[in-house]
C-alpha cells in the first residue's frame, strides 16, 4: 500500500508491465510516447486511437479500484497457502462477490506463466481429490474428482515443477494429450502399470513403468512424488478452502496451486507479485459466464 497508494501509481505500474520497452499503439503500431489523459487513458500521437494498459486484459471494464486489485494480488502471492474468497472479503472490506471475482480472474491469469514444458525425470499419476462439490443433490454421485499430476523428480532428492489437470476419466484419450501438452518430448516419464499410458513411447517419451510386485511392502507407494504433491493439494483444499471447491472451478484452483508450488523457493515475494500482475495484463478479458460456471480451459486453448 506504500508502493501503490492510489489509482495513478497502479496504472503507471501496469503500463510498464504491459509495454516493457515502451508504448506501442495497438492500432497503428506507432511507438511514440502517447498523451496521458485522466483515468489511465492513452491517446496515440499519430492516429489518435484511445486505449489504456488495462483494455483487453482481465482488468477490462472493472469497477473495482486498482488499489484493491493490487492488494488482492499481494495477499494472494504472499500468503503461504493463498486465501479463500471469504478471507479476502474480510481483509479488503469488499463484498464476497467482488473478492471471489478477483481471485478467479487472477487464477485464470496464473496459467499463462506455466507454459514451459517439464523435462528431466517426470513422475505422472492420477489422484482422487475429495471435497469436490458436484452441485447435485446430497448423496448423489461422488464427491471425488480425478486429477492427473506430473512432477519433475530431482536427483538425489526433491521436486522441480508440477502441472495438473482435472480429467473426466483416466483413459489414454485424456492422459496422453495431457502428457504431450505439459512434458517435453524425450523426457524420462515414470508411471505405474496402468494401460492408459501405453502409448507414451510412440509420442517420443522414454517410458518407465514402475509396477508393484507382490512382495513389496504394502505401505510402499509406487509414485512417491505424485503422492506427496497430491497430499499437499488435498491439505490445501481442506485448509484454505474448508474442504470444498466446486467441480466447475476445480481447474482454476489447480492453476493457483501450481503457480504457488512452482514459486515456492522464490526468495522475493515482490517478484511473484510482479509476475502475477504481468500475467494479468497479458491475459484477455474474462467474461461473466467464465466466472459463474467455470473457465472453459479447453475452449480457450490456453
Ligand atoms: Zn496509433
Boltz pocket constraint, residues with backbone or C-beta under 6 A from the ligand:
constraints:
  - pocket:
      binder: B
      contacts: [[A, 25], [A, 26], [A, 27], [A, 28], [A, 29], [A, 30], [A, 44], [A, 45], [A, 46], [A, 47], [A, 48], [A, 49]]
      max_distance: 6.0
